[in-house]
Amino acid sequence: MVARPNTTDLTIGQMFAAPPDSPSPSRLPVDLGVESGRRGFLRGLGGLFLGAGAAIAAPTILTNPADAAPVSAPRRQLSFVSLHTNEKLKITYFNNGTYDRSALKDVNHMLRDWRTGEVGSMDPKLLDLLHQLRLRLRTDEPFQVISGYRCPKTNAMLASKSEGVATKSLHMEGKAIDIAMAGRQLSRIRQEALNLRLGGVGIYSRSGFVHVDTGRVRQWGV
């Protein structure tokens, strides 16, 4: 796949039905319902998203909230693969000193609420966070997306079924994403995200993903 500005590679896969309503009390609820190539990634998982503020314990505040640090790269590129729809996207979202509006629309579509199809508006700072995270991870592998944008209806439904879903989730504002990456351990993704100090970072080892957002700088999870 050749990357260039305004170019996407979207392969539409089959939408999957919602998984069982509630997982066992000993397992964190997550927003997963498809098979992936990573062994055991989806094994035994329920069908709920985790809220942006969800935590095994209360999040630890690391520092005061801060805007994303300037990104020096004149050309910023990201790759995604959805574990729910099998869609793939490789795109240059920033070029020649400005964000590409067309590319941002493609990203919004890619990271839409897969349950309802509703498209939100993803925070460009979140994309910059992911761009810097990819550089720190030293890989061109795509981010495996478990949850991007979440519409209020979906969030309310999930919150009514699990205390692990924040009623005011940053997913609803396009400021949060739950990710994994082939060839990189969750612990390393978490640590590199923490090193950026650009927002919240939560790790869900049992469920197989790391949550990052552009909210307050904090951390949680084991």
Backbone hydrogen bonds in HBPLUS format (Angstrom, degrees):
<---DONOR---> <-ACCEPTOR-->    atom                        ^
c    i                          cat <-CA-CA->   ^        H-A-AA   ^      H-
h    n   atom  resd res      DA  || num        DHA   H-A  angle D-A-AA Bond
n    s   type  num  typ     dist DA aas  dist angle  dist       angle   num
A0007-THR N   A0004-ARG O   3.12 MM   3  5.55 140.3  2.28 144.9 140.3     1
A0013-GLY N   A0085-THR O   2.76 MM  72  4.80 115.4  2.18 150.2 169.3     2
A0027-ARG N   A0024-SER O   2.98 MM   3  5.56 168.8  2.00 124.4 127.6     3
A0048-LEU N   A0030-VAL O   2.24 MM  18  4.38  99.6  1.85 146.3 143.0     4
A0041-PHE N   A0038-ARG O   3.01 MM   3  5.45 164.4  2.03 135.8 136.2     5
A0043-ARG N   A0040-GLY O   3.30 MM   3  4.90 151.9  2.39  92.6 100.8     6
A0045-LEU N   A0042-LEU O   3.28 MM   3  5.58 165.4  2.30 129.4 125.5     7
A0051-GLY N   A0164-GLY O   3.34 MM 113  6.43 161.4  2.38 126.6 131.8     8
A0054-ALA N   A0051-GLY O   3.00 MM   3  4.94 160.7  2.03 103.5 109.7     9
A0060-THR N   A0219-GLN O   2.90 MM 159  5.39 166.9  1.92 159.1 159.3    10
A0219-GLN N   A0060-THR O   3.06 MM 159  5.39 144.7  2.19 134.8 145.4    11
A0062-LEU N   A0217-VAL O   3.11 MM 155  5.78 161.8  2.15 130.8 135.8    12
A0076-ARG N   A0094-PHE O   2.96 MM  18  5.06 159.0  2.00 137.3 144.0    13
A0093-TYR N   A0076-ARG O   3.04 MM  17  6.12 130.9  2.28 152.5 166.9    14
A0078-LEU N   A0091-ILE O   2.98 MM  13  5.71 159.2  2.02 162.5 166.4    15
A0091-ILE N   A0078-LEU O   2.96 MM  13  5.71 166.0  1.98 167.2 170.6    16
A0143-PHE N   A0079-SER O   2.87 MM  64  6.17 163.6  1.90 144.0 138.4    17
A0080-PHE N   A0089-LEU O   2.72 MM   9  5.16 154.8  1.78 151.5 160.1    18
A0089-LEU N   A0080-PHE O   2.96 MM   9  5.16 160.5  2.00 144.8 145.0    19
A0081-VAL N   A0143-PHE O   2.97 MM  62  6.27 144.4  2.10 159.1 154.1    20
A0145-VAL N   A0081-VAL O   2.89 MM  64  6.06 167.1  1.91 152.7 157.0    21
A0082-SER N   A0087-GLU O   2.93 MM   5  5.38 158.5  1.98 151.2 158.4    22
A0086-ASN N   A0082-SER O   3.04 MM   4  5.07 138.7  2.21 127.2 135.9    23
A0083-LEU N   A0145-VAL O   3.23 MM  62  6.00 179.0  2.23 152.7 152.5    24
A0100-ASP N   A0093-TYR O   2.84 MM   7  5.30 169.6  1.85 138.1 141.6    25
A0095-ASN N   A0098-THR O   2.96 MM   3  5.64 157.3  2.01 166.6 161.6    26
A0098-THR N   A0095-ASN O   3.21 MM   3  5.64 156.0  2.27 112.8 119.5    27
A0104-LEU N   A0100-ASP O   2.92 MM   4  6.22 155.8  1.98 154.8 162.2    28
A0105-LYS N   A0101-ARG O   3.05 MM   4  6.33 147.9  2.16 144.3 152.2    29
A0106-ASP N   A0102-SER O   3.14 MM   4  6.50 149.4  2.24 141.5 149.6    30
A0106-ASP N   A0103-ALA O   3.06 MM   3  5.04 116.1  2.49  93.3 108.9    31
A0107-VAL N   A0103-ALA O   2.94 MM   4  6.30 151.2  2.03 148.9 157.3    32
A0108-ASN N   A0104-LEU O   2.88 MM   4  6.12 158.0  1.93 146.8 152.9    33
A0109-HIS N   A0105-LYS O   3.00 MM   4  6.25 154.0  2.07 145.2 151.6    34
A0110-MET N   A0106-ASP O   2.94 MM   4  6.16 158.5  1.99 145.3 151.6    35
A0111-LEU N   A0107-VAL O   2.92 MM   4  6.12 156.2  1.98 155.5 160.8    36
A0112-ARG N   A0109-HIS O   3.31 MM   3  5.14 160.2  2.35 108.7 107.5    37
A0149-TYR N   A0111-LEU O   2.80 MM  38  5.80 159.8  1.84 160.7 166.6    38
A0113-ASP N   A0118-GLU O   2.99 MM   5  5.40 162.3  2.03 168.0 163.5    39
A0117-GLY N   A0113-ASP O   2.67 MM   4  5.31 149.0  1.76 159.3 169.4    40
A0123-ASP N   A0174-GLY O   2.82 MM  51  5.53 172.7  1.83 141.4 139.6    41
A0126-LEU N   A0123-ASP O   2.84 MM   3  5.29 135.4  2.03 111.4 123.7    42
A0127-LEU N   A0123-ASP O   3.36 MM   4  6.87 147.2  2.48 145.1 154.2    43
A0127-LEU N   A0124-PRO O   3.09 MM   3  5.01 118.0  2.49  91.9 107.1    44
A0128-ASP N   A0124-PRO O   2.95 MM   4  6.32 152.5  2.02 147.5 155.2    45
A0129-LEU N   A0125-LYS O   2.87 MM   4  6.09 148.5  1.97 140.1 149.0    46
A0130-LEU N   A0126-LEU O   2.97 MM   4  6.26 158.0  2.01 145.9 151.0    47
A0131-HIS N   A0127-LEU O   2.84 MM   4  6.08 150.4  1.92 144.9 154.0    48
A0132-GLN N   A0128-ASP O   2.96 MM   4  6.20 163.9  1.98 151.0 153.8    49
A0133-LEU N   A0129-LEU O   2.87 MM   4  6.09 150.9  1.96 145.2 154.6    50
A0134-ARG N   A0130-LEU O   2.85 MM   4  6.04 156.4  1.90 148.6 153.9    51
A0135-LEU N   A0131-HIS O   3.14 MM   4  6.46 154.8  2.20 145.2 151.7    52
A0136-ARG N   A0132-GLN O   3.03 MM   4  6.30 154.7  2.09 146.1 152.6    53
A0137-LEU N   A0133-LEU O   2.94 MM   4  6.17 144.2  2.07 145.6 155.9    54
A0138-ARG N   A0134-ARG O   3.04 MM   4  6.20 116.3  2.46 136.1 151.5    55
A0138-ARG N   A0135-LEU O   3.16 MM   3  5.05 146.5  2.28  95.1 105.1    56
A0144-GLN N   A0180-ALA O   2.84 MM  36  5.04 164.7  1.86 151.3 150.4    57
A0180-ALA N   A0144-GLN O   3.03 MM  36  5.04 134.1  2.25 132.9 144.4    58
A0146-ILE N   A0178-ASP O   2.96 MM  32  5.37 178.5  1.96 151.9 151.8    59
A0178-ASP N   A0147-SER O   2.82 MM  31  5.07 158.3  1.86 150.0 156.2    60
A0150-ARG N   A0171-HIS O   3.19 MM  21  5.26 149.7  2.28 113.8 112.8    61
A0155-ASN N   A0151-CYS O   2.96 MM   4  6.21 167.5  1.97 160.3 164.4    62
A0156-ALA N   A0152-PRO O   2.85 MM   4  5.95 160.4  1.88 150.0 154.9    63
A0157-MET N   A0153-LYS O   3.04 MM   4  6.22 157.5  2.10 145.6 151.7    64
A0158-LEU N   A0154-THR O   2.96 MM   4  6.21 162.8  1.99 154.7 158.8    65
A0159-ALA N   A0155-ASN O   2.80 MM   4  5.92 158.6  1.85 149.9 156.6    66
A0160-SER N   A0156-ALA O   3.01 MM   4  6.10 142.4  2.15 140.3 149.1    67
A0161-LYS N   A0158-LEU O   3.05 MM   3  5.23 146.0  2.17 101.8 112.1    68
A0162-SER N   A0158-LEU O   3.03 MM   4  6.23 126.0  2.33 144.9 159.7    69
A0165-VAL N   A0162-SER O   3.42 MM   3  5.88 166.7  2.44 111.0 112.3    70
A0172-MET N   A0169-SER O   3.17 MM   3  5.79 150.4  2.27 111.3 117.4    71
A0173-GLU N   A0170-LEU O   3.02 MM   3  5.15 146.2  2.14 101.2 111.4    72
A0175-LYS N   A0170-LEU O   3.06 MM   5  5.32 161.9  2.10 157.9 152.1    73
A0174-GLY N   A0171-HIS O   3.21 MM   3  5.15 163.5  2.24 102.6 107.0    74
A0214-THR N   A0175-LYS O   2.97 MM  39  5.54 144.1  2.10 150.9 160.5    75
A0177-ILE N   A0212-VAL O   3.00 MM  35  5.72 152.5  2.08 163.1 171.7    76
A0212-VAL N   A0177-ILE O   3.03 MM  35  5.72 164.5  2.06 163.1 167.0    77
A0179-ILE N   A0210-VAL O   2.84 MM  31  5.36 169.8  1.85 152.1 152.6    78
A0210-VAL N   A0179-ILE O   2.79 MM  31  5.36 161.5  1.83 155.7 161.5    79
A0184-ARG N   A0181-MET O   3.27 MM   3  5.71 157.8  2.33 133.4 131.4    80
A0188-ARG N   A0185-GLN O   3.05 MM   3  5.38 126.6  2.35 102.8 115.9    81
A0189-ILE N   A0185-GLN O   3.08 MM   4  6.46 162.8  2.11 155.2 160.1    82
A0190-ARG N   A0186-LEU O   2.86 MM   4  6.05 167.2  1.87 156.8 160.2    83
A0191-GLN N   A0187-SER O   3.00 MM   4  6.14 161.4  2.03 139.5 144.7    84
A0192-GLU N   A0188-ARG O   2.90 MM   4  6.07 169.6  1.91 157.9 159.9    85
A0193-ALA N   A0189-ILE O   2.99 MM   4  6.11 153.0  2.06 146.4 154.3    86
A0194-LEU N   A0190-ARG O   2.86 MM   4  6.13 154.2  1.93 151.2 158.9    87
A0195-ASN N   A0191-GLN O   2.91 MM   4  6.16 150.5  2.00 145.6 153.9    88
A0196-LEU N   A0192-GLU O   3.27 MM   4  6.53 134.4  2.49 135.9 145.9    89
A0196-LEU N   A0193-ALA O   3.20 MM   3  5.29 134.5  2.42  96.4 108.2    90
A0197-ARG N   A0194-LEU O   3.07 MM   3  5.32 130.9  2.32 103.4 115.8    91
A0213-ASP N   A0200-GLY O   3.01 MM  13  5.11 139.6  2.17 144.3 145.8    92
A0201-VAL N   A0218-ARG O   3.01 MM  17  6.31 145.0  2.14 138.4 148.6    93
A0220-TRP N   A0201-VAL O   3.11 MM  19  6.67 138.8  2.29 149.6 154.7    94
A0202-GLY N   A0211-HIS O   2.88 MM   9  4.87 159.6  1.92 136.7 142.9    95
A0211-HIS N   A0202-GLY O   2.67 MM   9  4.87 167.2  1.68 155.1 158.9    96
A0203-ILE N   A0220-TRP O   3.14 MM  17  6.66 153.6  2.21 145.1 149.1    97
A0204-TYR N   A0209-PHE O   3.00 MM   5  5.56 163.0  2.03 176.2 175.8    98
A0208-GLY N   A0204-TYR O   2.78 MM   4  5.94 130.9  2.02 149.4 164.9    99
A0209-PHE N   A0204-TYR O   3.34 MM   5  5.56 161.2  2.38 133.6 137.9   100
